Amino acid sequence: MRNLRSVYALGACAVLALALPASAADPTHRVYAIVVQNGSGESGTVTLTPLGDKTRVDVALVGAPADTPQPAHVHLGSCAKLDPKPKYPLATVVDGFSTTTLDVPIGQLTSGDFAVNVHKSTSEIPKYVACGDLTKK
């Protein structure tokens, strides 16, 4: 009976561990604000999570259009002075969300001037709708 309770307890711990959000499981992540550009009404966050020599980049937007793919990139510079040539492409934002794993350590993304920007759509790449600076924290 005692062994059976131990098995149940281990199972419950495993379920709870899987249910924890990434932020609770990994306190070393960094969250940055993404702000509205060009009156889009879209804002949100970009979360960087270290994965050894890689970094997971999660973009979450409020006010994003449903079913409209929106390209996103990491650019050199700040939102105020963005290098138009993307440094790292991100997965397209769909329904306000995107997740990408970059082959870049988190320290490299946060040690210089980088920003994440989101475009209106694949057909309207020149129009930026949201941007967030990846500054040191």
Secondary structure, 3 states (H helix, E strand, C coil): CHHHHHHHHHHHHHHHHHHCCHHHHCCCCEEEEEEECCCCCCEEEEEEEEECCEEEEEEEEECCCCCCCEEEEEEEECCCCEEEEEEEEEEEEECCEEEEEECCCHHHHHCCCEEEEEECCCCCCCCEEEEEECCCC
